[in-house]
Amino acid sequence: MNSKPSPITLSSTQGQTLSIAGGNYRVLVSAKETDGEFATIEMLVPPGGGPPPHSHANFTETFYVVEGEVEFRSEAGAYVAKKGAYVTITKGGIAHAFKNKTQNLAKLLCTVAPAGLEEVFTAIGKPVKAGEFLPPAPPDPEVMKTLASLNEKFGQQFYPPDFLDNVG
């Protein structure tokens, strides 16, 4: 009998797709499958989409651009990440954000280590079918309360939308 863990597999049609701020996020592997070591999320970011400036000191977050391009901004500057680019936000809490400034859908693979940040997406996202995009919804008081609690739990902080406008 083999006591080693089996590989984790997920087909292109498996996994829950969540609508978050106009984009679709699909958690490919989470804390429960990796003993909390890491989580990977597929992000489909429509034109104009992307998270507001935020930071999380206790996570390393990486992004691989599978399709399209997004502009990453941080307190250290800006970078346009095109197909094949790889961006790492190391632990430490630098404020960062990304935005799809093109007219085409961008597809990113995001990995967080240790795992946990994917819980935020699962808690605030609305389940949708693959390929179904919902417009960003106005903040719901219950969702905002949940988000505040999760932000405290994971050491995440959000900043005003214009926080990184003067970097370049």
For each residue, the residues with C-beta under 8 A, 3 or more apart:
1:
2:
3:
4:
5:
6:
7:
8: 29 33 34
9:
10: 14 15 28 29
11: 14
12:
13: 130
14: 10 11
15: 10 26 27 28 42
16: 26 27 122 127
17: 24 25 26 127 128 129 130 132
18: 24 25 26 27 121 122 125 126 127 128
19: 22 23 24 125 126 127 128 132 133 134
20: 23 24 25 121 124 125 126
21: 49 50 51 136
22: 19 46 48 49 133 134 135 136
23: 19 20 43 44 45 46 49 50 133
24: 17 18 19 20 43 44 128 130 132 133
25: 17 18 20 41 42 43 44 121 125
26: 15 16 17 18 41 42 44 130
27: 15 16 18 30 39 40 41 118 121 122
28: 10 15 40 41 42 109
29: 8 10 33 34 38 39 40
30: 27 33 34 39 115 118 119 122
31: 34 35 36 39 114 115 116 118 119
32:
33: 8 29 30
34: 8 29 30 31 37 38 39 115
35: 31
36: 31 114 115 116
37: 34 113 114 115
38: 29 34 111 112 113 114 115
39: 27 29 30 31 34 111 112 113 115 116 117 118
40: 27 28 29 109 110 111
41: 25 26 27 28 109 110 111 112 118 121
42: 15 25 26 28 107 108 109 110
43: 23 24 25 106 107 108 109 110
44: 23 24 25 26 105 106 107 133
45: 23 49 50 68 70 98 100 105 106 107 108
46: 22 23 49 100 105 133
47: 100 101 102 103 104 105
48: 22 99 100 101
49: 21 22 23 45 46 99 100 106
50: 21 23 45 70 97 98 99 100
51: 21 54 97 98
52: 97 158 159 160 161 163
53: 73 95 96 97 158 159 160 161 163 164
54: 51 95 96 97 156 157 158 159
55: 93 94 95 96 156 157 159
56: 59 61 93 117 154 155 156 157
57: 91 92 93 155
58: 91 114 154 155
59: 56 91 112 113 114 116 117 154
60: 88 89 90 91 112 113
61: 56 88 89 110 111 112 117
62: 86 87 88 89 110 111 112
63: 70 72 81 86 87 88 98 108 109 110
64: 85 86 108 109
65: 68 69 70 81 82 83 84 85 86 87 106 107 108
66: 83 107 108 109
67: 83 104 105 106 107
68: 45 65 82 83 100 102 104 105 106 107
69: 65 80 81 82 83 85 100 101 102 106
70: 45 50 63 65 80 81 98 99 100 101 106 108
71: 78 79 80 81 98 99 100 101
72: 63 78 79 80 81 87 96 97 98
73: 53 77 78 96 97 98 99 164 167
74: 77 78 89 94 95 96 97 164 167
75: 94 95 96 164 167
76: 94 167
77: 73 74 167 168
78: 71 72 73 74 167 168
79: 71 72 87
80: 69 70 71 72
81: 63 65 69 70 71 72 85 86 87 98
82: 65 68 69 85
83: 65 66 67 68 69
84: 65
85: 64 65 69 81 82
86: 62 63 64 65 81
87: 62 63 65 72 79 81
88: 60 61 62 63
89: 60 61 62 74 94 96
90: 60 94
91: 57 58 59 60
92: 57
93: 55 56 57 155 157
94: 55 74 75 76 89 90
95: 53 54 55 74 75 157 159 163 164
96: 53 54 55 72 73 74 75 89 164
97: 50 51 52 53 54 72 73 74 163 164
98: 45 50 51 63 70 71 72 73 81
99: 48 49 50 70 71 73
100: 45 46 47 48 49 50 68 69 70 71 104 105 106
101: 47 48 69 70 71
102: 47 68 69 106
103: 47
104: 47 67 68 100
105: 44 45 46 47 67 68 100
106: 43 44 45 49 65 67 68 69 70 100 102
107: 42 43 44 45 65 66 67 68
108: 42 43 45 63 64 65 66 70
109: 28 40 41 42 43 63 64 66
110: 40 41 42 43 61 62 63
111: 38 39 40 41 61 62
112: 38 39 41 59 60 61 62 115 116 117 118
113: 37 38 39 59 60
114: 31 36 37 38 58 59
115: 30 31 34 36 37 38 39 112 118
116: 31 36 39 59 112 119 153 154
117: 39 56 59 61 112 120 121 154 156
118: 27 30 31 39 41 112 115 121 122
119: 30 31 116 122 123 150 154
120: 117 123 124 147 150 151 154 156
121: 18 20 25 27 41 117 118 124 125
122: 16 18 27 30 118 119 125
123: 119 120 146 147 150
124: 20 120 121 143 146 147 150
125: 18 19 20 25 121 122
126: 18 19 20 134 137
127: 16 17 18 19
128: 17 18 19 24 132 133 134
129: 17 132
130: 13 17 24 26
131:
132: 17 19 24 128 129
133: 19 22 23 24 44 46 128
134: 19 22 126 128 137
135: 22
136: 21 22
137: 126 134 140
138:
139: 143 144
140: 137 143 144
141: 144 145
142: 145 146
143: 124 139 140 146 147
144: 139 140 141 147 148
145: 141 142 148 149
146: 123 124 142 143 149 150
147: 120 123 124 143 144 150 151
148: 144 145 151 152
149: 145 146 152 153
150: 119 120 123 124 146 147 153 154 156
151: 120 147 148 154 155 156 157 158
152: 148 149 155
153: 116 149 150
154: 56 58 59 116 117 119 120 150 151
155: 56 57 58 93 151 152
156: 54 55 56 117 120 150 151
157: 54 55 56 93 95 151
158: 52 53 54 151
159: 52 53 54 55 95 163 164
160: 52 53 163
161: 52 53
162: 165
163: 52 53 95 97 159 160
164: 53 73 74 75 95 96 97 159 167
165: 162
166:
167: 73 74 75 76 77 78 164
168: 77 78
